Amino acid sequence: MSVHAAHAVDRHLFDERFLDEVVLQHVVVTIGHDFLLLFGDT
């Protein structure tokens, strides 16, 4: 039971890290898109 619980915790931490990466990439892409729009308008 403890081994299964430890595996579940490891997977949960991995999922959180993966979600953080996705959110970070989304923020970077969004900011980059906004910069392109700003520079394109000027």
N, C-alpha and C positions, 0 to 999 in steps of 0.2 A: 504493500500500500504506500509506504514512504517513497519507494523508488518511483512509483507512478506519479505521486504528488510532486516530487522533485522535477520530473520530466515536464509536468504540466506548468510548473513555475518557470522553468527554462524557456518553454515555448511562449509563455505569456510575456516574458521579458524580451524575447526575440521579436514578438509581434509588436510590442510597444516601440522598440528601436526601429523596426521597419516602418511603422506609421510615422515616427518622427522624421525619418528620412524622406518619406513621401510628402509630408507637410512642408518640410524645409525646401524641397525641390519646387513645390507648388508656389511657395512664397517668392523664391528667387525668380522663377519664371514670370510671376505676376509683376514683380517690381521691375524686371528687365523689360517687360512689355510696356509698362507705364513709362519707363525712361525712353523707349523707342518712340512712343506716342508724343512725349514732350519734345524730344529732339526733332521729330518729324514736323511738328507744328511750327517750330521756330524757323 
